[in-house]
Amino acid sequence: MEIKTVSIIGLGALGILFGNHLAQKMPKENLRIIADPDRIEKYKKSGVYCNGKICNFNYVTPDEKGTAADLLLFTVKYSGLKDAIQAVQNQVGENTIILSALNGIISEEIIGDAFGMDKVLYCVAQGMDAVKIDNKLTYHNMGMLCFGDGEPGMVSDKVKRVAAFFDTVDFPYEIDTDMKKRLWGKFMLNVGVNQTVAVYEGTYGDIQQEGKARETMIAAMREVITLSAKVGINLGEADLEYWLKVLSTLNPEGKPSMAQDVEAKRFSEVELFAGTVLSLGKKYGVATPVNQFLYNKIKAMESNY
């Protein structure tokens, strides 16, 4: 079954980034940005911009009923996932395929509990350096979506359908046959990069060069490597090097979403990153002092809002 319609929930950095690309490659009515009426009014009044150009989006409210989407993309923050699941009820049908570009290692299971794991492919968004300020997004590298089945070693018809669609719209992607390890690898990167840049109030450039910030980042990532062995994922040095190489491709002047949140005095995803590491460390008896340091620092910063 060919993918023709796409719905996106969450018009943050990734939602704008992916939506803007797709809007230029497919009929306007086939791409739906799901948002409540108040948000839609705001988007239409102020406009949504990507690299200086206004986005021509087709907005749809959660209450609107029509045909289900062939492909549904979740691009919300973790704190908004519960509401997003409610908002897309009318977008999900028997043949809908769901991709979650959320950070962390648990969103697929949460979405699967709501709609069935048979509709969900595991997914990681990586390599983008998008920065969103108010209604304006800028980026140098679009990055890609890496996706695949939950079962290692297989490439299902659903994966092939998404790949075929992405080919038709020139959307950068990669198929991985060990997605749970890829998910943990991206989690490791987020734990190191997002939190360190936020704490040191810097940019990607600060952790791309030798120094205290980069040392802190790598130490935080190594704690995730240790924990991964406890859950049978077994990240290693090769994975660390792979993700550091991904990091090296990002715009040195860019910064991750957590640093943008701290700057804007918004509450961050620290519970999703260091909070998860600390919880797993306690569960498996693994010391996680670097993530404890990052957690304490970010919580202290947030307490001053």
Secondary structure, 3 states (H helix, E strand, C coil): CCCCCEEEECCCHHHHHHHHHHHCCCCHHHEEEECCHHHHHHHHHHCCEECCEECCCCEECCCCCCCCCCEEEECCCHHHHHHHHHHCHHHCCCCCEEEECCCCCCHHHHHHHHHCHHHEEEEEEECCCCEEECCEEECCCCCEEEEECCCCCCCCHHHHHHHHHHHHCCCCEEECCCHHHHHHHHHHHHHHHHHHHHHCCCCHHHHHCCCHHHHHHHHHHHHHHHHHHHCCCCCCHHHHHHHHHHHHCCCCCCCCHHHHHHHCCCCCCCCCCHHHHHHHHHHHCCCCHHHHHHHHHHHHHHHCC
